[in-house]
Amino acid sequence: MDTVDKTTRSRIMSRVGQKDTGPEMKLRRSLHKIGLRYRLHDKRLPGSPDIVFPRFKAVLFVHGCFWHRHGCKATTTPGTNVDFWRKKFDENIARDRRHIDALLNRGWRVAVIWECMLKGKSAEREAIANLVYNWLQTSEKFTSIP
């Protein structure tokens, strides 16, 4: 059962951003701190990846656990209008897969970082940034952190 009326819920959901989200900003700060430079939201690439490393021909997607269905405790399904939400989540997952496949087919390397991994202390975010840095040094085509 929802705790707010439909109008309020609609207003709240309409303000959920797609760019410069809190988790994305935290990761960007950590990446910049360890010396990595990148471009943001390149619309020329499938899915307009959150972070692009042209030098490494690699991209990062920072996925919200709720919207992209990570499977952690944040991956809940609202109790009302369940069919709508299942359809929405299935479409999100299918779109993510299409974008990743299109990028891989174009020769790009792809990493997905989940929102829950960026909620910890700054030292933990720096560890994630170091994982990204280490991945960029490899030839691995796809990774998901965790």
Secondary structure, 3 states (H helix, E strand, C coil): CCCCCHHHHHHHHHCCCCCCCHHHHHHHHHHHHCCCCCEECCCCCCCCCCEEEHHHCEEEEEECHHHHCCCCCCCCCCCCCHHHHHHHHHHHHHHHHHHHHHHHHCCCEEEEEEHHHHCCCHHHHHHHHHHHHHHHCCCCCEEEEC
